[in-house]
Amino acid sequence: MSNADQPKKVSLQELMKQKLADKQQTKNAGQGHKMAAKSAQPLQSQQTKKRNNQRKRTGV
């Protein structure tokens, strides 16, 4: 076996730096699309939660 067949050993610190860089790059690439999609959605009422009528039911 030659050295070309074996994968290069990478330290854990270097690996984490690469992962973080990839994560930030994908986040920055998709950031413009996410903002455009959110602004296009219609606003919804926040009064969808049913009122708690436990006091009324228990007579307290």
CHARMM-style PDB file with segment names, atoms N, HN, CA, C and O in Angstrom:
ATOM      1  N   MET     1       0.835  -1.192   0.000  1.00  0.00      PROA
ATOM      2  CA  MET     1       0.000   0.000   0.000  1.00  0.00      PROA
ATOM      3  C   MET     1       0.875   1.250   0.000  1.00  0.00      PROA
ATOM      4  O   MET     1       1.905   1.315   0.671  1.00  0.00      PROA
ATOM      5  N   SER     2       0.444   2.213  -0.754  1.00  0.00      PROA
ATOM      6  HN  SER     2      -0.392   2.160  -1.300  1.00  0.00      PROA
ATOM      7  CA  SER     2       1.183   3.464  -0.794  1.00  0.00      PROA
ATOM      8  C   SER     2       0.452   4.512   0.038  1.00  0.00      PROA
ATOM      9  O   SER     2      -0.677   4.295   0.478  1.00  0.00      PROA
ATOM     10  N   ASN     3       1.090   5.612   0.240  1.00  0.00      PROA
ATOM     11  HN  ASN     3       2.007   5.787  -0.117  1.00  0.00      PROA
ATOM     12  CA  ASN     3       0.485   6.682   1.036  1.00  0.00      PROA
ATOM     13  C   ASN     3      -0.705   7.318   0.327  1.00  0.00      PROA
ATOM     14  O   ASN     3      -1.552   7.924   0.982  1.00  0.00      PROA
ATOM     15  N   ALA     4      -0.787   7.197  -0.976  1.00  0.00      PROA
ATOM     16  HN  ALA     4      -0.099   6.704  -1.509  1.00  0.00      PROA
ATOM     17  CA  ALA     4      -1.895   7.782  -1.724  1.00  0.00      PROA
ATOM     18  C   ALA     4      -3.197   7.030  -1.458  1.00  0.00      PROA
ATOM     19  O   ALA     4      -4.280   7.606  -1.567  1.00  0.00      PROA
ATOM     20  N   ASP     5      -3.095   5.740  -1.109  1.00  0.00      PROA
ATOM     21  HN  ASP     5      -2.215   5.273  -1.021  1.00  0.00      PROA
ATOM     22  CA  ASP     5      -4.302   4.954  -0.858  1.00  0.00      PROA
ATOM     23  C   ASP     5      -4.923   5.263   0.500  1.00  0.00      PROA
ATOM     24  O   ASP     5      -6.139   5.161   0.667  1.00  0.00      PROA
ATOM     25  N   GLN     6      -4.094   5.640   1.467  1.00  0.00      PROA
ATOM     26  HN  GLN     6      -3.106   5.723   1.332  1.00  0.00      PROA
ATOM     27  CA  GLN     6      -4.599   5.884   2.808  1.00  0.00      PROA
ATOM     28  C   GLN     6      -5.091   7.327   2.939  1.00  0.00      PROA
ATOM     29  O   GLN     6      -4.467   8.245   2.407  1.00  0.00      PROA
ATOM     30  N   PRO     7      -6.225   7.532   3.655  1.00  0.00      PROA
ATOM     31  CA  PRO     7      -6.705   8.906   3.842  1.00  0.00      PROA
ATOM     32  C   PRO     7      -5.776   9.693   4.754  1.00  0.00      PROA
ATOM     33  O   PRO     7      -5.137   9.128   5.641  1.00  0.00      PROA
ATOM     34  N   LYS     8      -5.707  10.987   4.531  1.00  0.00      PROA
ATOM     35  HN  LYS     8      -6.227  11.445   3.810  1.00  0.00      PROA
ATOM     36  CA  LYS     8      -4.847  11.847   5.333  1.00  0.00      PROA
ATOM     37  C   LYS     8      -5.424  11.968   6.741  1.00  0.00      PROA
ATOM     38  O   LYS     8      -6.631  12.148   6.903  1.00  0.00      PROA
ATOM     39  N   LYS     9      -4.574  11.869   7.752  1.00  0.00      PROA
ATOM     40  HN  LYS     9      -3.594  11.723   7.620  1.00  0.00      PROA
ATOM     41  CA  LYS     9      -5.038  11.999   9.129  1.00  0.00      PROA
ATOM     42  C   LYS     9      -5.263  13.473   9.439  1.00  0.00      PROA
ATOM     43  O   LYS     9      -4.396  14.317   9.211  1.00  0.00      PROA
ATOM     44  N   VAL    10      -6.459  13.761   9.969  1.00  0.00      PROA
ATOM     45  HN  VAL    10      -7.164  13.075  10.154  1.00  0.00      PROA
ATOM     46  CA  VAL    10      -6.811  15.131  10.290  1.00  0.00      PROA
ATOM     47  C   VAL    10      -7.096  15.206  11.785  1.00  0.00      PROA
ATOM     48  O   VAL    10      -7.782  14.347  12.339  1.00  0.00      PROA
ATOM     49  N   SER    11      -6.572  16.225  12.424  1.00  0.00      PROA
ATOM     50  HN  SER    11      -6.015  16.923  11.974  1.00  0.00      PROA
ATOM     51  CA  SER    11      -6.811  16.359  13.860  1.00  0.00      PROA
ATOM     52  C   SER    11      -8.260  16.759  14.109  1.00  0.00      PROA
ATOM     53  O   SER    11      -8.932  17.301  13.232  1.00  0.00      PROA
ATOM     54  N   LEU    12      -8.713  16.486  15.293  1.00  0.00      PROA
ATOM     55  HN  LEU    12      -8.167  16.046  16.006  1.00  0.00      PROA
ATOM     56  CA  LEU    12     -10.093  16.799  15.659  1.00  0.00      PROA
ATOM     57  C   LEU    12     -10.348  18.302  15.580  1.00  0.00      PROA
ATOM     58  O   LEU    12     -11.428  18.723  15.165  1.00  0.00      PROA
ATOM     59  N   GLN    13      -9.387  19.097  15.966  1.00  0.00      PROA
ATOM     60  HN  GLN    13      -8.509  18.755  16.303  1.00  0.00      PROA
ATOM     61  CA  GLN    13      -9.529  20.550  15.921  1.00  0.00      PROA
ATOM     62  C   GLN    13      -9.715  21.037  14.482  1.00  0.00      PROA
ATOM     63  O   GLN    13     -10.565  21.887  14.216  1.00  0.00      PROA
ATOM     64  N   GLU    14      -8.921  20.496  13.560  1.00  0.00      PROA
ATOM     65  HN  GLU    14      -8.231  19.806  13.776  1.00  0.00      PROA
ATOM     66  CA  GLU    14      -9.055  20.881  12.159  1.00  0.00      PROA
ATOM     67  C   GLU    14     -10.399  20.444  11.596  1.00  0.00      PROA
ATOM     68  O   GLU    14     -11.032  21.173  10.832  1.00  0.00      PROA
ATOM     69  N   LEU    15     -10.825  19.249  11.979  1.00  0.00      PROA
ATOM     70  HN  LEU    15     -10.310  18.657  12.600  1.00  0.00      PROA
ATOM     71  CA  LEU    15     -12.102  18.735  11.513  1.00  0.00      PROA
ATOM     72  C   LEU    15     -13.254  19.621  11.980  1.00  0.00      PROA
ATOM     73  O   LEU    15     -14.163  19.919  11.205  1.00  0.00      PROA
ATOM     74  N   MET    16     -13.219  20.041  13.237  1.00  0.00      PROA
ATOM     75  HN  MET    16     -12.480  19.800  13.866  1.00  0.00      PROA
ATOM     76  CA  MET    16     -14.270  20.903  13.779  1.00  0.00      PROA
ATOM     77  C   MET    16     -14.271  22.269  13.090  1.00  0.00      PROA
ATOM     78  O   MET    16     -15.332  22.840  12.841  1.00  0.00      PROA
ATOM     79  N   LYS    17     -13.095  22.785  12.786  1.00  0.00      PROA
ATOM     80  HN  LYS    17     -12.232  22.321  12.988  1.00  0.00      PROA
ATOM     81  CA  LYS    17     -13.013  24.058  12.074  1.00  0.00      PROA
ATOM     82  C   LYS    17     -13.625  23.944  10.686  1.00  0.00      PROA
ATOM     83  O   LYS    17     -14.327  24.850  10.235  1.00  0.00      PROA
ATOM     84  N   GLN    18     -13.359  22.827  10.008  1.00  0.00      PROA
ATOM     85  HN  GLN    18     -12.789  22.092  10.375  1.00  0.00      PROA
ATOM     86  CA  GLN    18     -13.930  22.607   8.674  1.00  0.00      PROA
ATOM     87  C   GLN    18     -15.445  22.504   8.742  1.00  0.00      PROA
ATOM     88  O   GLN    18     -16.150  23.092   7.922  1.00  0.00      PROA
ATOM     89  N   LYS    19     -15.950  21.750   9.730  1.00  0.00      PROA
ATOM     90  HN  LYS    19     -15.377  21.272  10.397  1.00  0.00      PROA
ATOM     91  CA  LYS    19     -17.394  21.591   9.893  1.00  0.00      PROA
ATOM     92  C   LYS    19     -18.054  22.936  10.152  1.00  0.00      PROA
ATOM     93  O   LYS    19     -19.096  23.236   9.569  1.00  0.00      PROA
ATOM     94  N   LEU    20     -17.460  23.750  11.019  1.00  0.00      PROA
ATOM     95  HN  LEU    20     -16.613  23.507  11.492  1.00  0.00      PROA
ATOM     96  CA  LEU    20     -18.009  25.058  11.342  1.00  0.00      PROA
ATOM     97  C   LEU    20     -18.009  25.968  10.116  1.00  0.00      PROA
ATOM     98  O   LEU    20     -18.973  26.696   9.881  1.00  0.00      PROA
ATOM     99  N   ALA    21     -16.935  25.927   9.341  1.00  0.00      PROA
ATOM    100  HN  ALA    21     -16.152  25.335   9.532  1.00  0.00      PROA
ATOM    101  CA  ALA    21     -16.858  26.742   8.130  1.00  0.00      PROA
ATOM    102  C   ALA    21     -17.929  26.308   7.129  1.00  0.00      PROA
ATOM    103  O   ALA    21     -18.574  27.151   6.506  1.00  0.00      PROA
ATOM    104  N   ASP    22     -18.120  24.992   6.972  1.00  0.00      PROA
ATOM    105  HN  ASP    22     -17.596  24.307   7.478  1.00  0.00      PROA
ATOM    106  CA  ASP    22     -19.150  24.492   6.058  1.00  0.00      PROA
ATOM    107  C   ASP    22     -20.536  24.917   6.520  1.00  0.00      PROA
ATOM    108  O   ASP    22     -21.378  25.306   5.710  1.00  0.00      PROA
ATOM    109  N   LYS    23     -20.767  24.841   7.816  1.00  0.00      PROA
ATOM    110  HN  LYS    23     -20.083  24.525   8.474  1.00  0.00      PROA
ATOM    111  CA  LYS    23     -22.065  25.202   8.384  1.00  0.00      PROA
ATOM    112  C   LYS    23     -22.360  26.684   8.150  1.00  0.00      PROA
ATOM    113  O   LYS    23     -23.468  27.047   7.755  1.00  0.00      PROA
ATOM    114  N   GLN    24     -21.369  27.532   8.393  1.00  0.00      PROA
ATOM    115  HN  GLN    24     -20.469  27.238   8.714  1.00  0.00      PROA
ATOM    116  CA  GLN    24     -21.553  28.963   8.195  1.00  0.00      PROA
ATOM    117  C   GLN    24     -21.752  29.293   6.727  1.00  0.00      PROA
ATOM    118  O   GLN    24     -22.521  30.191   6.384  1.00  0.00      PROA
ATOM    119  N   GLN    25     -21.061  28.570   5.866  1.00  0.00      PROA
ATOM    120  HN  GLN    25     -20.436  27.840   6.144  1.00  0.00      PROA
ATOM    121  CA  GLN    25     -21.183  28.827   4.435  1.00  0.00      PROA
ATOM    122  C   GLN    25     -22.580  28.469   3.944  1.00  0.00      PROA
ATOM    123  O   GLN    25     -23.170  29.224   3.172  1.00  0.00      PROA
ATOM    124  N   THR    26     -23.117  27.333   4.376  1.00  0.00      PROA
ATOM    125  HN  THR    26     -22.637  26.720   5.004  1.00  0.00      PROA
ATOM    126  CA  THR    26     -24.460  26.947   3.954  1.00  0.00      PROA
ATOM    127  C   THR    26     -25.498  27.875   4.568  1.00  0.00      PROA
ATOM    128  O   THR    26     -26.515  28.165   3.939  1.00  0.00      PROA
ATOM    129  N   LYS    27     -25.256  28.343   5.779  1.00  0.00      PROA
ATOM    130  HN  LYS    27     -24.429  28.108   6.290  1.00  0.00      PROA
ATOM    131  CA  LYS    27     -26.184  29.270   6.433  1.00  0.00      PROA
ATOM    132  C   LYS    27     -26.227  30.590   5.671  1.00  0.00      PROA
ATOM    133  O   LYS    27     -27.303  31.141   5.439  1.00  0.00      PROA
ATOM    134  N   ASN    28     -25.056  31.098   5.283  1.00  0.00      PROA
ATOM    135  HN  ASN    28     -24.182  30.650   5.471  1.00  0.00      PROA
ATOM    136  CA  ASN    28     -24.988  32.358   4.557  1.00  0.00      PROA
ATOM    137  C   ASN    28     -25.564  32.222   3.152  1.00  0.00      PROA
ATOM    138  O   ASN    28     -26.154  33.168   2.632  1.00  0.00      PROA
ATOM    139  N   ALA    29     -25.401  31.070   2.543  1.00  0.00      PROA
ATOM    140  HN  ALA    29     -24.921  30.301   2.966  1.00  0.00      PROA
ATOM    141  CA  ALA    29     -25.909  30.870   1.186  1.00  0.00      PROA
ATOM    142  C   ALA    29     -27.430  30.830   1.173  1.00  0.00      PROA
ATOM    143  O   ALA    29     -28.055  31.345   0.245  1.00  0.00      PROA
ATOM    144  N   GLY    30     -28.029  30.225   2.189  1.00  0.00      PROA
ATOM    145  HN  GLY    30     -27.521  29.807   2.942  1.00  0.00      PROA
ATOM    146  CA  GLY    30     -29.475  30.092   2.216  1.00  0.00      PROA
ATOM    147  C   GLY    30     -30.188  31.219   2.928  1.00  0.00      PROA
ATOM    148  O   GLY    30     -31.417  31.218   2.996  1.00  0.00      PROA
ATOM    149  N   GLN    31     -29.461  32.173   3.455  1.00  0.00      PROA
ATOM    150  HN  GLN    31     -28.462  32.174   3.400  1.00  0.00      PROA
ATOM    151  CA  GLN    31     -30.072  33.228   4.255  1.00  0.00      PROA
ATOM    152  C   GLN    31     -30.981  34.132   3.422  1.00  0.00      PROA
ATOM    153  O   GLN    31     -32.054  34.507   3.895  1.00  0.00      PROA
ATOM    154  N   GLY    32     -30.598  34.484   2.231  1.00  0.00      PROA
ATOM    155  HN  GLY    32     -29.727  34.179   1.847  1.00  0.00      PROA
ATOM    156  CA  GLY    32     -31.407  35.362   1.390  1.00  0.00      PROA
ATOM    157  C   GLY    32     -32.730  34.727   1.016  1.00  0.00      PROA
ATOM    158  O   GLY    32     -33.751  35.412   0.957  1.00  0.00      PROA
ATOM    159  N   HSD    33     -32.727  33.431   0.764  1.00  0.00      PROA
ATOM    160  HN  HSD    33     -31.898  32.874   0.812  1.00  0.00      PROA
ATOM    161  CA  HSD    33     -33.945  32.744   0.362  1.00  0.00      PROA
ATOM    162  C   HSD    33     -34.927  32.643   1.514  1.00  0.00      PROA
ATOM    163  O   HSD    33     -36.134  32.766   1.306  1.00  0.00      PROA
ATOM    164  N   LYS    34     -34.437  32.422   2.722  1.00  0.00      PROA
ATOM    165  HN  LYS    34     -33.457  32.322   2.891  1.00  0.00      PROA
ATOM    166  CA  LYS    34     -35.314  32.280   3.883  1.00  0.00      PROA
ATOM    167  C   LYS    34     -36.051  33.583   4.176  1.00  0.00      PROA
ATOM    168  O   LYS    34     -37.240  33.572   4.492  1.00  0.00      PROA
ATOM    169  N   MET    35     -35.344  34.698   4.071  1.00  0.00      PROA
ATOM    170  HN  MET    35     -34.378  34.707   3.814  1.00  0.00      PROA
ATOM    171  CA  MET    35     -35.964  35.983   4.377  1.00  0.00      PROA
ATOM    172  C   MET    35     -37.056  36.308   3.357  1.00  0.00      PROA
ATOM    173  O   MET    35     -38.100  36.850   3.722  1.00  0.00      PROA
ATOM    174  N   ALA    36     -36.831  35.990   2.109  1.00  0.00      PROA
ATOM    175  HN  ALA    36     -35.984  35.550   1.812  1.00  0.00      PROA
ATOM    176  CA  ALA    36     -37.815  36.266   1.069  1.00  0.00      PROA
ATOM    177  C   ALA    36     -39.057  35.408   1.275  1.00  0.00      PROA
ATOM    178  O   ALA    36     -40.176  35.873   1.061  1.00  0.00      PROA
ATOM    179  N   ALA    37     -38.868  34.165   1.687  1.00  0.00      PROA
ATOM    180  HN  ALA    37     -37.959  33.787   1.861  1.00  0.00      PROA
ATOM    181  CA  ALA    37     -39.993  33.260   1.893  1.00  0.00      PROA
ATOM    182  C   ALA    37     -40.824  33.692   3.094  1.00  0.00      PROA
ATOM    183  O   ALA    37     -42.049  33.581   3.063  1.00  0.00      PROA
ATOM    184  N   LYS    38     -40.189  34.175   4.136  1.00  0.00      PROA
ATOM    185  HN  LYS    38     -39.193  34.264   4.161  1.00  0.00      PROA
ATOM    186  CA  LYS    38     -40.925  34.596   5.329  1.00  0.00      PROA
ATOM    187  C   LYS    38     -41.740  35.854   5.062  1.00  0.00      PROA
ATOM    188  O   LYS    38     -42.865  35.964   5.549  1.00  0.00      PROA
ATOM    189  N   SER    39     -41.215  36.788   4.316  1.00  0.00      PROA
ATOM    190  HN  SER    39     -40.301  36.698   3.920  1.00  0.00      PROA
ATOM    191  CA  SER    39     -41.925  38.041   4.085  1.00  0.00      PROA
ATOM    192  C   SER    39     -43.134  37.833   3.173  1.00  0.00      PROA
ATOM    193  O   SER    39     -44.059  38.645   3.191  1.00  0.00      PROA
ATOM    194  N   ALA    40     -43.145  36.770   2.381  1.00  0.00      PROA
ATOM    195  HN  ALA    40     -42.394  36.110   2.366  1.00  0.00      PROA
ATOM    196  CA  ALA    40     -44.242  36.529   1.462  1.00  0.00      PROA
ATOM    197  C   ALA    40     -45.438  35.878   2.153  1.00  0.00      PROA
ATOM    198  O   ALA    40     -46.535  35.876   1.595  1.00  0.00      PROA
ATOM    199  N   GLN    41     -45.255  35.327   3.349  1.00  0.00      PROA
ATOM    200  HN  GLN    41     -44.364  35.329   3.803  1.00  0.00      PROA
ATOM    201  CA  GLN    41     -46.350  34.663   4.035  1.00  0.00      PROA
ATOM    202  C   GLN    41     -47.305  35.698   4.626  1.00  0.00      PROA
ATOM    203  O   GLN    41     -46.861  36.715   5.159  1.00  0.00      PROA
ATOM    204  N   PRO    42     -48.606  35.449   4.537  1.00  0.00      PROA
ATOM    205  CA  PRO    42     -49.566  36.394   5.124  1.00  0.00      PROA
ATOM    206  C   PRO    42     -49.521  36.332   6.644  1.00  0.00      PROA
ATOM    207  O   PRO    42     -49.210  35.292   7.224  1.00  0.00      PROA
ATOM    208  N   LEU    43     -49.831  37.443   7.276  1.00  0.00      PROA
ATOM    209  HN  LEU    43     -50.084  38.288   6.804  1.00  0.00      PROA
ATOM    210  CA  LEU    43     -49.830  37.483   8.731  1.00  0.00      PROA
ATOM    211  C   LEU    43     -51.057  36.761   9.261  1.00  0.00      PROA
ATOM    212  O   LEU    43     -52.133  36.831   8.666  1.00  0.00      PROA
ATOM    213  N   GLN    44     -50.894  36.072  10.371  1.00  0.00      PROA
ATOM    214  HN  GLN    44     -50.020  36.015  10.854  1.00  0.00      PROA
ATOM    215  CA  GLN    44     -52.000  35.334  10.964  1.00  0.00      PROA
ATOM    216  C   GLN    44     -52.345  35.932  12.311  1.00  0.00      PROA
ATOM    217  O   GLN    44     -51.488  36.502  12.988  1.00  0.00      PROA
ATOM    218  N   SER    45     -53.592  35.802  12.694  1.00  0.00      PROA
ATOM    219  HN  SER    45     -54.288  35.340  12.144  1.00  0.00      PROA
ATOM    220  CA  SER    45     -54.029  36.284  13.992  1.00  0.00      PROA
ATOM    221  C   SER    45     -53.402  35.439  15.085  1.00  0.00      PROA
ATOM    222  O   SER    45     -53.203  34.237  14.912  1.00  0.00      PROA
ATOM    223  N   GLN    46     -53.093  36.059  16.199  1.00  0.00      PROA
ATOM    224  HN  GLN    46     -53.254  37.036  16.341  1.00  0.00      PROA
ATOM    225  CA  GLN    46     -52.512  35.326  17.316  1.00  0.00      PROA
ATOM    226  C   GLN    46     -53.582  34.890  18.306  1.00  0.00      PROA
ATOM    227  O   GLN    46     -53.249  34.357  19.364  1.00  0.00      PROA
ATOM    228  N   GLN    47     -54.851  35.101  17.996  1.00  0.00      PROA
ATOM    229  HN  GLN    47     -55.121  35.534  17.136  1.00  0.00      PROA
ATOM    230  CA  GLN    47     -55.943  34.746  18.892  1.00  0.00      PROA
ATOM    231  C   GLN    47     -56.501  33.372  18.559  1.00  0.00      PROA
ATOM    232  O   GLN    47     -57.717  33.199  18.490  1.00  0.00      PROA
ATOM    233  N   THR    48     -55.642  32.408  18.353  1.00  0.00      PROA
ATOM    234  HN  THR    48     -54.654  32.549  18.409  1.00  0.00      PROA
ATOM    235  CA  THR    48     -56.100  31.067  18.011  1.00  0.00      PROA
ATOM    236  C   THR    48     -56.218  30.182  19.244  1.00  0.00      PROA
ATOM    237  O   THR    48     -56.822  29.112  19.171  1.00  0.00      PROA
ATOM    238  N   LYS    49     -55.660  30.597  20.364  1.00  0.00      PROA
ATOM    239  HN  LYS    49     -55.169  31.466  20.423  1.00  0.00      PROA
ATOM    240  CA  LYS    49     -55.672  29.779  21.566  1.00  0.00      PROA
ATOM    241  C   LYS    49     -57.040  29.879  22.246  1.00  0.00      PROA
ATOM    242  O   LYS    49     -57.576  30.973  22.427  1.00  0.00      PROA
ATOM    243  N   LYS    50     -57.582  28.746  22.612  1.00  0.00      PROA
ATOM    244  HN  LYS    50     -57.147  27.858  22.465  1.00  0.00      PROA
ATOM    245  CA  LYS    50     -58.875  28.752  23.291  1.00  0.00      PROA
ATOM    246  C   LYS    50     -58.704  29.237  24.726  1.00  0.00      PROA
ATOM    247  O   LYS    50     -57.691  28.965  25.371  1.00  0.00      PROA
ATOM    248  N   ARG    51     -59.689  29.943  25.206  1.00  0.00      PROA
ATOM    249  HN  ARG    51     -60.512  30.164  24.682  1.00  0.00      PROA
ATOM    250  CA  ARG    51     -59.644  30.490  26.551  1.00  0.00      PROA
ATOM    251  C   ARG    51     -59.854  29.377  27.575  1.00  0.00      PROA
ATOM    252  O   ARG    51     -60.643  28.457  27.358  1.00  0.00      PROA
ATOM    253  N   ASN    52     -59.140  29.475  28.683  1.00  0.00      PROA
ATOM    254  HN  ASN    52     -58.499  30.222  28.859  1.00  0.00      PROA
ATOM    255  CA  ASN    52     -59.264  28.487  29.752  1.00  0.00      PROA
ATOM    256  C   ASN    52     -60.506  28.826  30.569  1.00  0.00      PROA
ATOM    257  O   ASN    52     -60.565  29.869  31.221  1.00  0.00      PROA
ATOM    258  N   ASN    53     -61.498  27.938  30.529  1.00  0.00      PROA
ATOM    259  HN  ASN    53     -61.450  27.091  30.000  1.00  0.00      PROA
ATOM    260  CA  ASN    53     -62.733  28.200  31.277  1.00  0.00      PROA
ATOM    261  C   ASN    53     -62.881  27.235  32.447  1.00  0.00      PROA
ATOM    262  O   ASN    53     -63.994  26.833  32.788  1.00  0.00      PROA
ATOM    263  N   GLN    54     -61.765  26.865  33.059  1.00  0.00      PROA
ATOM    264  HN  GLN    54     -60.861  27.191  32.782  1.00  0.00      PROA
ATOM    265  CA  GLN    54     -61.794  25.921  34.178  1.00  0.00      PROA
ATOM    266  C   GLN    54     -62.518  26.520  35.381  1.00  0.00      PROA
ATOM    267  O   GLN    54     -63.249  25.815  36.076  1.00  0.00      PROA
ATOM    268  N   ARG    55     -62.323  27.811  35.630  1.00  0.00      PROA
ATOM    269  HN  ARG    55     -61.729  28.384  35.065  1.00  0.00      PROA
ATOM    270  CA  ARG    55     -63.015  28.440  36.768  1.00  0.00      PROA
ATOM    271  C   ARG    55     -64.523  28.395  36.574  1.00  0.00      PROA
ATOM    272  O   ARG    55     -65.284  28.147  37.509  1.00  0.00      PROA
ATOM    273  N   LYS    56     -64.927  28.638  35.359  1.00  0.00      PROA
ATOM    274  HN  LYS    56     -64.310  28.840  34.599  1.00  0.00      PROA
ATOM    275  CA  LYS    56     -66.369  28.622  35.057  1.00  0.00      PROA
ATOM    276  C   LYS    56     -66.945  27.218  35.266  1.00  0.00      PROA
ATOM    277  O   LYS    56     -68.045  27.060  35.795  1.00  0.00      PROA
ATOM    278  N   ARG    57     -66.198  26.219  34.851  1.00  0.00      PROA
ATOM    279  HN  ARG    57     -65.304  26.347  34.422  1.00  0.00      PROA
ATOM    280  CA  ARG    57     -66.675  24.833  34.973  1.00  0.00      PROA
ATOM    281  C   ARG    57     -66.709  24.358  36.420  1.00  0.00      PROA
ATOM    282  O   ARG    57     -67.620  23.633  36.818  1.00  0.00      PROA
ATOM    283  N   THR    58     -65.705  24.771  37.213  1.00  0.00      PROA
ATOM    284  HN  THR    58     -64.965  25.360  36.890  1.00  0.00      PROA
ATOM    285  CA  THR    58     -65.632  24.265  38.583  1.00  0.00      PROA
ATOM    286  C   THR    58     -66.399  25.139  39.551  1.00  0.00      PROA
ATOM    287  O   THR    58     -66.611  24.722  40.689  1.00  0.00      PROA
ATOM    288  N   GLY    59     -66.824  26.324  39.161  1.00  0.00      PROA
ATOM    289  HN  GLY    59     -66.651  26.663  38.236  1.00  0.00      PROA
ATOM    290  CA  GLY    59     -67.598  27.204  40.033  1.00  0.00      PROA
ATOM    291  C   GLY    59     -66.775  27.913  41.069  1.00  0.00      PROA
ATOM    292  O   GLY    59     -67.301  28.281  42.120  1.00  0.00      PROA
ATOM    293  N   VAL    60     -65.475  28.125  40.808  1.00  0.00      PROA
ATOM    294  HN  VAL    60     -65.048  27.826  39.954  1.00  0.00      PROA
ATOM    295  CA  VAL    60     -64.619  28.817  41.788  1.00  0.00      PROA
ATOM    296  C   VAL    60     -64.681  30.300  41.527  1.00  0.00      PROA
ATOM    297  OT1 VAL    60     -64.038  31.078  42.231  1.00  0.00      PROA
TER     298      VAL     60
END
